[in-house]
């Protein structure tokens, strides 16, 4: 890593987790039809959120309340970030311990995911599936042998370079400032170990050249192994808005990057985050805007390659406050702070918006089968291929049978 660890660590406080002040507690609950609410409950729904102990939450009741509401709304599971930016192995252990202690207060409500069957079990039994991820490779501390331990610990996906410049390559903010060095030899070695142990390559937060190099490496050396963008908005969605900024949000990705995912069989998930919505930052992200994000990717990539994410937090009042007081640390031309100052400091928890998004997508002609893929089916297919190294096409061959079996089990044993 070429920049100071202080600046990289500061990114953990803000650009790591794009969300709102008291996001979960104060986010709007959008009205929706009873039919849409039931559809969400009947469908495997996998979101993503990131909220570090110490800045995103400090009391166990905060995550426990969040997941209680999510379970009631029918959200099956969450990809949950433990580390990002320049965090090291000790940070990983600290964050993991904090979360496990919180969940230990209600052990009957959580399943820690090691396979897709754990996600299915959580759905059938009305529990919360916890899917660990790392948004940085710095936790390896230059020791590739730790990848096996990460797999055993349940880390299911990992980002190579988070915003800044690292030994693996360059992140999106470094690229925004003209410093994208591309994928390094160490980055290639990390990717090879990830594939070896069944850990999914996540290219969110990654500079374009570094991401393209990583995808080239995957296509050449690991053909048929999916890679993904777990929480990235499309740069093309808002580029023609009247108030669009000249360069847009550094976090958003090009159509060229997103289209590469199709070849691998992966997926791209837009994030329901206000401050990345170039030039049209609302006080509350609406179901229509969330549907626009999904619809953009479906039209670009196809229904088999799109997922969901919110990048939500439990409480980031301290994060936003820190960002505004230390604006000089965020070298993005003032983009993020400007968005925060205009009121774009929120994101939409799936529990409070997804049913309304469902109504909106139905209006646009989406079928239940398409929504089931987007809400969780596409992720399940990729998870099985990568985590369990299942042959390509196995999920497709079993998909209808698995859906039928789930419905039979739900009717027999009940759910939620």
N, C-alpha and C positions, 0 to 999 in steps of 0.2 A: 504494500500500500504506500503511495507516494505522498499523500496529504496527511496532515496530523490526525492522530487518533481522537483529539478533542473535537475537531469539526465533524469527523465521522460519527462520533458518539452523540453529538448534538442532533444529527439526522435521526437518530433513534427516537428522540423526543418529539419530532414533528413530522418530517417527511416519511418516516417509517410507517406512521399510522395516520392516514388521512381520514378524519372523522370530525365529529362535532363536540362542542361543549356539552357534557352530560348527554351524549348522543342517545344512549339507550333510554334514559329516563325522560328526556324531553322531546324525542322524535315524535312526529305527528303519526297518529293512527288513521290510516286512510280507510274510508268506508268501502265496503265490498259486498257483493251478493253472497247469500248463504251457500249457493252452489259453488262459487269460487273458493270460499273458505273450506268447504268440504273437500274440494279437489286437492287443495294444498295438503290437507291432512291425509288424504288417501295416496299421495304420491311421495316417493323418496325425494326429498329436497336437501341439497347440500350447498351450504353457503360458505363464506369465508369471513373471518374477522381477525383483527390483530389488536391486542391490548396488553401492554407489558405491566407486570406488577411493579408498583412504585410510581408510575406515571399514569397509566390507564386505569388502575384500580389499586386500592390500598386495604379494602375490607372484603372479606370473603363473601359477604352478602351481595356485593355488586355483581360478580359473575354468576352467582347462584340465582339471583333474581332475573338476570338476563336470560339464562337458559330455561328457567321455569316458564317465562313468557313464550319463549321460542317453542318449547314442547307443546304448550297449550295451543299454539297456532299451527302445529304440525310440521315444524322444521326438524328434519331428521338428524342432521349433523352439521358440523362446522369444521373447516380447515382452520386450525388455530395456530397462530404464529408464536413461537417461543423466543426467537432471536432474529436480529437483523443488523445491518450496517457493519460496524467493526466489533460486534460482540464476540467474546471468546468462549472457551469451553466452560469456564467458571460461571459466566453469565447464563449459559444454557442450563447448568445444574441448578442455579438459583431460581430461574424462572420456572423450570419444571417442578421443583420442590414447592414453590408457592402455589402453583395451580393444583398440584396433586393434594396438597393439604386442604385447599378449599373444597375440592370435589370429594375428599374423604369425609366431609361433614354430611354428605348425602350420597353415599356410594351406590345406593340402589337406583340412582337416576342416570348413571353414566356408563358408557361402554367405550373403552380405549381401543381404537381400531387397529387391527393388524391385517385384516382381509375384508373383502366386500361382504362376506357373510356377517361380519360384525355390524356393518351398516344396515344390512337387511334385518338383523336381529333387533337393532335399536328401533327401526321403523315399526316392526311388528309389536314390540313390547312397550312402545311409548317412551323410550329412553333417549338420551342425547348421545350421539356418536361424536367422539372427540378424535380429530384427525390432525396429528401434530405436523407442523412444518417449520423450516428455518428459512428466513429470507436473507441468509448470508452463508458463505463457505468459510468465513474466518473462524468459525467454531472448530474447524479441523486443526487450527494452529500448525499448519504445514505438516500434518501427520495424517497421511492417507489411511493408515490402519484404523483410524477412528471411525471410518465410514461403516465398518461392520457393527461397531457399538451403536452408531446412530440408527441403523436398521433395527437392531434388537430393542432399542429404546422406543421405537415406533415412529421415528421421523419418516414421513412419507414423501416429502418433496423438498427441494432446496433451490435457492437462487444463487447464482455465481457471484454477481457484483451488484451491490445495492447502492445506486445513485452515484457514488464516488468512484475513485480509481483504486483497484485492488490488485493483488497478485494474480488473480484469475482473469482480469480484464476490466473494462470500464462500465460504470453504471450510467443511467439515463441523464442525470444532472451533469456529470462530467462530459457526456456527449453533447449536451445542450450548449456547453461552453467550449466546444471544439476540441475536446481532449479524449476522444474515443480511440484507444490504442488497439482495439480488437482483442480477440481471445488469445491468451498466452499459452505457452506449453504447459504451465501448471494448471491452467483452466482445462485444458484437454485431458490431463491426467485425472483431475477431479471428476470430469464427466464420465470417463471410463469406469471409475470406481462406483459412481452413482448407478450406472447401468448394471454393473456387476452385481450390486446388492439390491437392485429393484427400488431405487429412490428416484422419483420423478424430477426431471429437469424443468424448472420454472424460469421463464425468461422475463417476467415482469421486473420493472426497475432497471433493466439492463440496457446499456447503450446499443444503438442500432447495429453498428459494425460488430460489436462483441456478440450480440445476439445472432446476427447472420452467420458469423464464423462458427458459433456453437451449433447452429442448425446444419451448416455444411459438414461439420465434424460428425454429428449424429447421423446424417443421411449417408455419409460415406462409410463410417465404421460401425454403425449400429442401425442399419436399415430396418424399418418396421417397428422401431421402438418410439413411442409417442413422446413429444415434448409439448409444453403448454405455456400459456400466459394466464396465470390464475386470477389476476385482477388488473386489467389494463383496458382503458377506454380507447376507442378508435379516434385517431387524430382527424380523420376525414368527416366525422359526424358534425362538428361545429365550425369547420374552417370557413364556411361561407356565411356564418351569422353576421348580422350588421355590426355587432360589437366585438367581433373576434379579434384577438390580439395577433400581431404580425407573426409570432413564432408559436403560439399555442402553449399548451401545458407540456412541460418536459417529460411528464410521466406517460403521456399517451403514445400509442404506437401507430405506425403506418400500415396501410393496407398490404403493402409488400411483405411486411413481417408477419402479419396475421395469416396471410394466404399460405405461407410456408408450413404452417401447422397442419393444414389439410393433408399434405403429402405424408406427414408422419402419422396421421391418425389421431392427433391430439385434440385439444379444445382451447378456446379463448373465452374468458369470462369478463364481461364489463363490470366495473365497480360502481355502485350507486353512491357516488361521492360528489358533493356539490362543487368543491373548489377546482376540480379538474374540468368542469364544463365551460369551455372557453367562451367568455364574453356574455354568457347567459346565466350567471350564477344566481339562483333563486334562494329565498329564505328556506324553502322546503322543496327538495327534489320531488317531483310529482310522479304518479304512476305512468303517465303518458311519457315523460322523459325517460324513465327507466325502461319502458317498452320500446322507446326509440333506440336505446342502446342495444337491446337484444335484437331488435328487428334489423338494425344496420348489419350486425355480424351474421345473422341468419341469411340475409340477402347476399352478403359477400362470400360467406364460407359454406353455407348449407346448414340444415338443422342438426346434422350429426356432429358438429364441431363447435358448439356454443354451450357455455355453462353460466353459472351465477356466482356473483360475489358482491359483498357490500363494503368490505374493508372497514367495518364498523368498530366502535369501541364502546366501553361501558361509561367512561367519563374522561374527557381530555381537556377539561378547563385549564389545568396547569400547562398542558402542551401548547394550546393556542396562546395563552398568556406569555409563555416563554418565547414563542416564535415572534410575537409582536415586539417584545423587548429586545430581541437579538436578531433583527431583520437582516443585518449585514452578513450573518452566517449562512444565509440561504441565497446563494448566488444564482438566482433564476430571473434576474431583471425585475424583481419585485412582484412577480406573478402571484405567488402563494399568499403573501401578506396582503396584497391588493384584494384578492378574493376573500380572505378572512374579513377584511375591513368592510367589504360590501355585504357581509352576512352569510357568506358561503362557507360556514364552518360546520356543516352537518353531513351526515350520511344516513341512509335509510335502512334500519334493521329489517330483515326479511319478514319477521313476525308482524310488522306493522304496515308493510306495503305490498307483499307478494300476492295476496288475494286480489287486491285492487289491480295489480299488474296483470293478473290472470284475466280479469274481466276485460281489460284493455286489449290484451292479445287475442282474446276470443273475438272481439269486435273486428279485429284485423284479419280474421279468418284462420287463425291458428287452431289446430285440432288438439284434442287431449293427448294423443300419441306424440305429437311434436313437443308439447309442453313437458311431458314426462321425460323426454330425452334431455331437454334444456335444463330442467330443474334438478336432475340428478342422474339420469340414465347415461348420458355421455361421459360424465365423470366416472361412473361405475365401470363402464367399458374400458376406459383408459387405466383406471386403477388396477383392474384385473390383469391387463396386459403387462403393466410395469411392475406392480408389487409382487404378483404371483407368476410373472413371466409366462402367462398363458399364450398359446398360439394366436396369431392375428385372426380375427373372425370368429373365435370361440364365443365371445359375448353375443355377437349377432345371431349365431346359431341357437343360442340358449335363451335369447331375450324373451320371446313370446312365452316360452315354457315357464320362465322365472316369474313373469308377470302373472300368469295364470295361477302358479303355485302360491304366490304372495296373496292373491285375492282369496284363494281357498283357505289359507291359514288365517287371514283376517276374519273371514266369515265364521270359521270354526272357533277361534280363540278370542276374537274381538281385538280391538286396538285402541290405544290411547284411553 
